[in-house]
Amino acid sequence: EYRVTTYDLRGHGRSDAPGSGYTTRDMAGDLRGLLDVLNIPHARVVGHSWGGDIVLHFALAYPHRVSELVLIEAALLAPLAALYRREDWEGWPYVTRTFEQLLGAPIPAEKRHDLEYLVRLLIEIPIMYGPARGQLRDEDVVMRVLEVLMPMWKGDDAGSELSVETLARIPHSTLAIYEANSVFLAAFDALQRGLPHLASAILPGGKLKHFTGLEHPELILAHMK
């Protein structure tokens, strides 16, 4: 019924990890290039987490290449960075608890809201999914992630066209899927206020929270159909 094409973002999986080009604008350009090479004039585009942010930026930059959007737990990381930096953000307990489970050691109290410290810990945690499962992460890649992430986290990503305000310029029919206990419900609220043609689906809360696709793939597919 559908042709499904998946790919690894730059710096992820088997794709190359160049020294730059990791903004949502850059990633949207990569997606355009992929569609060009595959001779796909337009597509129904699906993104999870930061991939959802990339999908939104793609729709802003290349609206003629999109038929519909599906956003799964989109975070709006750069547009809502000020909220996520706050120590009362509801996602911090989930993030720190997950790291503690993976590390088998507690996170120091003074570091429980320190994103840079937590990302650096990834160097010590083996990859959990995919063909590289069980292998340690490349330290250079983790540091490159920090170089990309921290300016967005600090609100310095002024060059990005993706913002809460520009959501209104996205005309496509969009499906937003979130878990009932998602730590990114603030992003869902922003999408509801900003996107003119939004449908939504709330899935039962799961143990993995943000990683809906691992726990409820059949529900996601049912809503997408």
Buried (B, 14 or more C-beta within 10 A) or exposed (E): EEEEEEEEBBBEBEEEBEEEBBBBBBBBBBBBEEBEEEEEEEBBBBBBBBBBBBBBBBBBBBEEBBEBBBBBBBBBBBBBBEBBEEEEBBBBEBBBEBBBEBEEEEBEEEBBBEBEBBBBBBEEBEBEEEEBEEEEBBEEEBEBBBEBBEBBBEEEBEEBEBBBEBBEBBEBBBBBBBBEBBBBBBBBEBBEEBBEEBEBBBBEEBEBBBBBBEBBEEBBEEBBE
